[in-house]
Amino acid sequence: MLSGQRVHHRWPGFGYSSDPMTTTAPRSPGTYHSRSRVTRKRVLLAAAGLVLVLVGYTIGRLQGGSSSPAVAAPPVVSPVPSSASSASEVPSPSPSPSPTVEEPKGGTDAYSTIQAENSTNQQGTESQDTEDDGGGKNIGWINRGDWLRFDQVNFSGTPATQFAARVASDVGDGVQGRIELRLDSLGGTPIGTITVGNMGGWQKWQTMTTGITPTTGLHTLYVTFASDSGTEFLNLNYFAFSH
């Protein structure tokens, strides 16, 4: 070994000198290139992630105006005016008009004064001059089983409910007879009855009334007479109906 010269010792596996004054040898260029590529990859991934976030944010703004999830709004129901009917509503039926009562025409007015002597037909009776107010004639000698018939008596469309007769009698005490009103048949059920007795004379006139079954329309009227005795019991001057 020469004097004044520094000897360098190299140890296996290391690239530098054991001499503290010796400078470390530089790393190979391949090491720096590898680290540079890793760094670039990380930067690119970070940029790609940022781009995805921005794209997602932009799409959310375009769809709902907010990055928050969109919540469906409840449907808006338009109010229906109270006067409008729904399609399923069944219209109320219109009220039926009241039936029109047809007024019968012609015949003898039941509400006028009907003279007994003007009957269309009769059985067992006779007429005579009357002493009643107004004069004229009355029907007399009336006994049980006798009757008077009056054709086409017009009761109109408004029901008759009352009957009044002008009568006189001088029958014996305790004897009574009946005036019965029948429609359209001598055998029909009476619609009204007046019971008469002694009135003090055959020309002592009184007006007697009774209620009857409500009657309308055009009818043949039978005025029939009945009593429990076989004696004449009644004179009849006139009669009329009323509501």
C-alpha positions as CSV (number, residue, x, y, z in Angstrom):
1,M,0.0,0.0,0.0
2,L,1.4,3.3,-1.0
3,S,1.7,6.1,1.6
4,G,-0.7,9.1,1.2
5,Q,-3.3,7.1,-0.8
6,R,-6.8,6.4,0.5
7,V,-7.9,2.9,0.1
8,H,-11.6,2.3,-0.6
9,H,-13.3,-0.8,0.7
10,R,-16.6,-2.0,-0.9
11,W,-18.9,-4.2,1.2
12,P,-21.0,-6.7,-0.5
13,G,-24.7,-5.6,-1.0
14,F,-24.1,-1.9,-0.6
15,G,-23.5,0.7,-3.2
16,Y,-21.6,3.1,-1.2
17,S,-18.1,3.4,0.5
18,S,-17.4,2.8,4.1
19,D,-15.5,6.0,4.1
20,P,-17.6,8.7,5.6
21,M,-16.2,11.2,3.3
22,T,-17.3,9.2,0.3
23,T,-20.5,10.5,-1.5
24,T,-23.5,7.9,-1.9
25,A,-23.9,6.7,-5.4
26,P,-27.1,8.0,-7.2
27,R,-30.1,5.7,-7.7
28,S,-30.8,4.2,-11.0
29,P,-33.2,6.1,-13.4
30,G,-35.7,3.2,-13.4
31,T,-36.6,3.8,-9.8
32,Y,-37.8,7.4,-10.4
33,H,-39.7,6.4,-13.5
34,S,-41.8,3.8,-11.5
35,R,-42.7,6.3,-8.8
36,S,-43.7,8.9,-11.4
37,R,-46.1,6.5,-13.1
38,V,-47.8,5.6,-9.7
39,T,-48.3,9.2,-8.9
40,R,-49.8,10.0,-12.3
41,K,-52.3,7.1,-11.9
42,R,-53.4,8.4,-8.5
43,V,-53.9,11.9,-9.9
44,L,-55.9,10.5,-12.9
45,L,-58.2,8.4,-10.6
46,A,-58.8,11.3,-8.3
47,A,-59.7,13.5,-11.3
48,A,-62.0,10.8,-12.7
49,G,-63.8,10.5,-9.4
50,L,-64.2,14.3,-9.2
51,V,-65.7,14.3,-12.7
52,L,-68.2,11.6,-11.8
53,V,-69.3,13.6,-8.7
54,L,-69.7,16.7,-10.9
55,V,-71.7,14.7,-13.5
56,G,-74.0,13.2,-10.8
57,Y,-74.6,16.7,-9.3
58,T,-75.4,18.2,-12.6
59,I,-77.9,15.4,-13.5
60,G,-79.5,15.8,-10.1
61,R,-79.9,19.6,-10.6
62,L,-81.4,19.0,-14.1
63,Q,-83.9,16.4,-12.8
64,G,-85.1,17.8,-9.5
65,G,-83.4,21.2,-9.1
66,S,-81.6,19.8,-6.0
67,S,-79.1,17.1,-5.1
68,S,-81.7,15.7,-2.6
69,P,-83.8,12.8,-3.7
70,A,-87.0,14.0,-5.3
71,V,-90.2,13.3,-3.3
72,A,-93.4,12.8,-5.4
73,A,-95.9,15.5,-4.6
74,P,-99.5,14.4,-3.7
75,P,-102.0,14.7,-6.6
76,V,-103.9,17.9,-6.8
77,V,-107.7,17.4,-6.6
78,S,-109.7,20.2,-8.3
79,P,-112.7,21.3,-6.1
80,V,-116.1,20.4,-7.6
81,P,-118.7,23.2,-7.5
82,S,-121.6,22.3,-5.2
83,S,-124.0,22.9,-8.0
84,A,-122.3,20.3,-10.3
85,S,-123.5,16.7,-10.2
86,S,-121.0,13.9,-10.3
87,A,-121.1,11.4,-13.1
88,S,-122.2,8.6,-10.8
89,E,-125.0,10.6,-9.2
90,V,-128.4,9.4,-10.2
91,P,-130.7,12.3,-10.9
92,S,-133.8,12.5,-8.8
93,P,-137.0,11.6,-10.5
94,S,-139.3,14.5,-11.4
95,P,-142.4,14.6,-9.3
96,S,-145.4,13.1,-11.1
97,P,-148.0,15.7,-12.1
98,S,-151.3,15.5,-10.2
99,P,-153.9,13.6,-12.2
100,T,-156.3,15.9,-13.9
101,V,-159.9,15.3,-12.9
102,E,-162.1,15.4,-15.9
103,E,-165.3,17.2,-15.3
104,P,-168.4,15.3,-16.6
105,K,-170.5,17.3,-19.0
106,G,-174.3,17.6,-19.4
107,G,-177.1,16.2,-17.2
108,T,-178.8,17.8,-14.2
109,D,-176.6,19.8,-11.9
110,A,-176.6,18.0,-8.5
111,Y,-175.9,21.3,-6.7
112,S,-179.0,23.0,-8.1
113,T,-182.5,22.7,-6.7
114,I,-184.0,19.6,-8.1
115,Q,-187.8,19.5,-8.1
116,A,-189.3,16.2,-7.0
117,E,-192.0,16.4,-9.7
118,N,-189.3,16.5,-12.4
119,S,-188.3,12.9,-12.0
120,T,-187.6,10.8,-15.1
121,N,-189.7,8.0,-13.8
122,Q,-191.5,7.1,-10.6
123,Q,-193.4,4.4,-8.7
124,G,-196.4,4.9,-6.4
125,T,-196.4,8.6,-6.1
126,E,-198.6,11.5,-7.2
127,S,-198.0,15.3,-7.6
128,Q,-200.1,18.1,-6.1
129,D,-200.0,21.9,-5.8
130,T,-197.8,22.9,-2.9
131,E,-198.2,25.6,-0.2
132,D,-194.5,25.8,0.3
133,D,-192.6,29.1,-0.5
134,G,-192.2,29.5,-4.2
135,G,-195.3,27.6,-5.1
136,G,-195.3,24.9,-7.8
137,K,-196.0,21.3,-7.1
138,N,-194.8,18.7,-4.6
139,I,-194.9,14.9,-4.6
140,G,-197.4,13.3,-2.1
141,W,-199.0,10.1,-1.0
142,I,-195.5,8.5,-0.5
143,N,-195.5,5.0,1.1
144,R,-192.9,2.3,1.6
145,G,-191.6,0.8,-1.7
146,D,-192.2,3.9,-3.7
147,W,-189.4,5.6,-5.6
148,L,-188.3,8.5,-7.9
149,R,-185.7,8.2,-10.6
150,F,-183.5,11.1,-11.9
151,D,-181.3,10.4,-14.9
152,Q,-177.8,11.9,-15.5
153,V,-177.4,13.8,-12.3
154,N,-174.0,15.5,-12.6
155,F,-172.0,15.6,-9.3
156,S,-168.9,17.0,-11.1
157,G,-165.3,16.2,-10.2
158,T,-165.6,17.7,-6.7
159,P,-167.3,15.2,-4.3
160,A,-170.7,15.9,-2.9
161,T,-170.9,15.2,0.8
162,Q,-174.2,16.6,1.9
163,F,-177.9,16.1,1.0
164,A,-180.8,18.4,1.9
165,A,-184.5,17.7,1.3
166,R,-187.6,19.9,1.7
167,V,-190.2,17.6,3.4
168,A,-193.6,17.7,5.3
169,S,-195.6,15.0,7.1
170,D,-198.7,14.5,9.2
171,V,-198.2,10.8,9.9
172,G,-199.4,9.4,13.2
173,D,-197.3,9.7,16.3
174,G,-194.6,7.1,16.6
175,V,-194.6,6.3,12.9
176,Q,-191.4,7.0,11.0
177,G,-190.2,6.6,7.4
178,R,-186.9,6.9,5.6
179,I,-185.6,8.7,2.4
180,E,-182.8,6.7,0.9
181,L,-180.4,7.7,-1.9
182,R,-179.0,5.1,-4.3
183,L,-176.8,5.4,-7.4
184,D,-177.4,3.7,-10.7
185,S,-179.5,0.8,-9.3
186,L,-182.6,0.4,-7.1
187,G,-180.8,-2.4,-5.3
188,G,-177.6,-0.4,-4.7
189,T,-176.3,0.4,-1.2
190,P,-177.7,3.8,0.0
191,I,-175.1,6.6,0.0
192,G,-177.3,8.6,2.5
193,T,-180.5,8.3,4.6
194,I,-182.9,10.8,6.2
195,T,-185.4,9.6,8.8
196,V,-188.6,11.6,9.0
197,G,-191.7,11.6,11.4
198,N,-194.7,13.8,12.1
199,M,-194.1,17.5,11.4
200,G,-197.5,18.8,12.2
201,G,-199.1,18.9,8.8
202,W,-198.8,17.8,5.1
203,Q,-197.9,21.3,4.1
204,K,-195.8,22.2,7.1
205,W,-192.4,22.2,5.4
206,Q,-189.0,21.7,6.9
207,T,-185.5,21.3,5.4
208,M,-183.7,18.2,6.7
209,T,-180.1,17.3,5.9
210,T,-177.7,14.4,6.1
211,G,-174.1,13.5,5.2
212,I,-173.6,11.1,2.3
213,T,-170.8,9.0,0.9
214,P,-168.6,11.4,-1.2
215,T,-169.8,11.2,-4.7
216,T,-168.5,12.5,-8.1
217,G,-169.3,12.0,-11.7
218,L,-172.5,11.4,-13.7
219,H,-175.1,9.0,-12.2
220,T,-178.7,7.9,-12.3
221,L,-180.1,8.8,-8.9
222,Y,-182.8,6.8,-7.2
223,V,-184.7,8.4,-4.3
224,T,-186.4,5.5,-2.5
225,F,-188.8,5.4,0.4
226,A,-189.1,2.9,3.3
227,S,-191.0,2.7,6.5
228,D,-192.0,0.1,9.1
229,S,-195.7,0.7,8.6
230,G,-197.9,0.5,5.5
231,T,-199.2,4.0,5.7
232,E,-198.4,7.0,3.6
233,F,-195.9,9.1,5.6
234,L,-194.3,11.8,3.5
235,N,-194.6,14.8,1.0
236,L,-191.4,15.8,-0.9
237,N,-191.0,19.2,-2.6
238,Y,-187.4,19.5,-3.7
239,F,-183.8,18.5,-2.8
240,A,-180.2,19.4,-3.5
241,F,-176.6,18.3,-2.9
242,S,-173.7,20.2,-1.5
243,H,-169.9,19.8,-0.9
